[in-house]
């Protein structure tokens, strides 16, 4: 496995655009979170906004960059034909996929942690100035820590989900379309469903809606899923995608 990890780290590190994509994750997360915080205010008689969701709103945008990074980690090799050399040098195909996943998880955890921490620090002062109570913005409180750590885990799971989809379809455009469609289009389609029970069920299985429940710190009883259960739904999506991608990688020719 050490050889697999070294090879995959070398390939991803030297892949054109990897550094810029990691930087984009941080910049987009912080910039969008700051912009969202600047336009939201809290009235003195009460606040209907969840400060964690507002302060970490940029995660909803930067997840697209995470998906692109994860997809490029494998489809780039299919595009150049390098996958033939990779699988010839390392015939254990599942080992190749596991190594890609480990390297991708490490990079996403680092970039995601920097992005979430910077967003939390930058938006706290803005939200305080916009009337949010100080007790709602304690970065060391249990709910806020859970929202921050959960957001990093959310981005990591999006990366694994995207890697699994890309391994299965082997085409960059198709993989990105599938992933972004499930993340962004699925929630929009749910709003078109008139039946409340169906709408609730679709919300519960939506990878983005369910996964981002981890950011909720207020009105938890009104959520269709608890925060950790919601993140568990995204974990199931990621596991299914990786399992399917891994099986197809073993069964098909390169």
Buried (B, 14 or more C-beta within 10 A) or exposed (E): EEEBBEBBBEBBEEBEEBEEBBBBBBBBBBBBBBBBBBEBEBEEEEBEBBBBBBBBBBBBBBBBBBBBBBBBBBBBBBEEEEBEEBBEEBEBBEBBBBBBBBBBBBBBBBBBBBBBBBBBEBBBEBBBEBEBBEEBBBBEBEBBBBBBEBBBBBBBBBBBBBBBBBBBBBBBEBBBBBBBEBBEEBBEEBEEBEEEEEBEBBBBBBBBBBBBBBBBBBEEEEBBBBBEBBBBBBBBBBBEBBEBBBEBBEEEEB
